[in-house]
Amino acid sequence: MTTDILVVDDETDMTRLLQRTLEPELDCKVTMAFSGEMALDILHQTFFDLILCDVKMPGMDGFELLNRVKAEFPDLTVVMLTAFGNIESAVKAIKSGAYDFIAKPFERDEIIFKIRKALERSLLLKENKRLLKDLEAGPHELIGKSEPMQKVFDQIRMVAPSDVTVLITGESGTGKDLTARSIHTLSPRKDEAFISVNCPTIPEFILESELFGYKKGAFTNAIQDRDGLFQEADKGTIFLDEIGDIGPSIQTKLLRVLQEKEIKPLGDTKIKKVDVRIIASTNRNLKQKMADNEFRQDFFYRLSVLPIELPPLRDRVMDIPLIADHLVAKHCKKMKKEPKTISEEVMDLLMKQPWPGNVRELENILVQGILYSKDDTLRLSDIPIKDTDQAKKGTPGINNADLTALSYKTAKEKILKEFNHTYIGARLSMAGGNITRAAGMCEMDRQALQQIMKRYDIDPDKFR
């Protein structure tokens, strides 16, 4: 994925030097403009990821061009070139909206480093913009490029068009509600009601009347007939969240709904037919509950016609950059704040955490970070977690207790493979599949990274 840079400088030799310096190192295409006016004409015709602009130019100088660019293209990243030692100009440039400045004469390594960082910022802003656009589609959006999530997406696509009952399992905070909404949205029932019921929050003696409704006089304070949630969901979908926490009496009544597609409101003598698709979820071990006689076996097998198991966040570390950017974009919009990017140091810290609360815990941390942040970047000081070096406590996705059963060579290769898939996959995700940019993030040569990717069968196209 080649990036496009517009270099603006009235000195022809300087623009050509910058072109020769940047193109081979950053896998980019450099377009040259020799005045501010010429730069604006080009900008109105072509999209660029970054502008590198000299301050001192005849006619429209760099500051005037910067102001025009920020007014017309507010998301465009601008880096200014200024005479060495001219701190006043540098400060003015930053205050006017420039991302960074580079002093002339510049060192080759310095300009490559600074332009690479600026391009990373452009990439993140572009991704944030895409995510904000995706958010318009609704709250059911699930995010992930990892193999476990691709399996989940395949299962959702497979099951959505049918009417079969789905049981979604997974730890708290893994996205069971979003998965249920995705199935409903992709189903023929998408234009009908989606009713979500959080089963543990409703006492069992109330849950029955909430689900099935009741007749006037069925119990104290039943002063009129009332339809239940199954009737409200007729022709649509009902989502029974954390169904593993309901008692045997409700299990029996729900089993009849699954078998016969009918309900009986409290106090009523008549049976009512309902056309409702049931999706259920749980973070409990239902097989263990069956063994303990706490969950009906026939009810379990009726529920899990097609089970979907959601992976914990620690088993899909490479998805964390995508999820984090998505959540920051979502909550910045919700809180009516300017879009924010996540610094590389913060992203590295997020990827080290064990996340026992999964995506919900990550979301809470990022919301706090947005509130604490004083500019357009989330920094370590904004995030209410410390680097406790969780990486030393175990390798993500590997059951370290089982490694002792393997030979030293086999165990070592297994850990190295998992580490490289996780670490390099995360960098490729952040770089949009760009190997050169990912290599820069890994602080290694592109050729060295390609050799590792080839050895461990890592496909960059999966991360574009």
KAPECOR-V632162 format. One line per field, one symbol per residue. ss: DSSP state (H for helix, E for strand, - for the rest). phi: phi as a letter, one per 40 degrees, with the letter a starting at -180 (. if undefined). Layout:
BEGIN
ss: ???
phi: ???
END
This chain:
BEGIN
ss: --EEEEEE---HHHHHHHHHHHHHHH-EEEEEE--HHHHHHHH------EEEEE-------HHHHHHHHHHH----EEEEEEE---HHHHHHHHH----EEEEE---HHHHHHHHHHHHHHHHHHHHHHHHHHHH-----------HHHHHHHHHHHHHH-----EEEE------HHHHHHHHHH--------EEEEEHHH--HHHHHHHHH-E-----------E--HHHH----EEEEE-HHH--HHHHHHHHHHHHH-EE--E-----EE---EEEEEE---HHHHHH-----HHHHHHH--EEEE---HHH-HHHHHHHHHHHHHHHHHH------EE-HHHHHHHHH-----HHHHHHHHHHHHHHH----EE-HHH-------HHHH------HHHHHH--HHHHHHHHHHHHHHHHHHHHHHH----HHHHHHHH---HHHHHHHHHH----HHHH-
phi: .ccbbbbbaccdccccccccccdccbfbbbbbbbacccccdcccbbcbcabbbcccacgccccccdccccccbccccbbbbbddgccdcccccccchccabbcccbcdcccccccccccccccccccdccccccccchcccbbibccccccccccccccdccbccbbbbiccgchccccccccccccccdcbcbbbbcdccbdcccdccccbgacdgcadgccacacccccccdgbbbbccfcccccdccdccccccccbfabbddgbcbcbcbbbcbbbaabcccccccccfbaccccdccccdbcbbccccccadccddccccccccccccccfbcdbbbccccccccccccfccfcccdcccccccccccbacbcbdccccbbccfccccicdgbcccccccbcdcccccccccccccccccccccccggcccccccccfacdcccccccccbfbccccbc
END
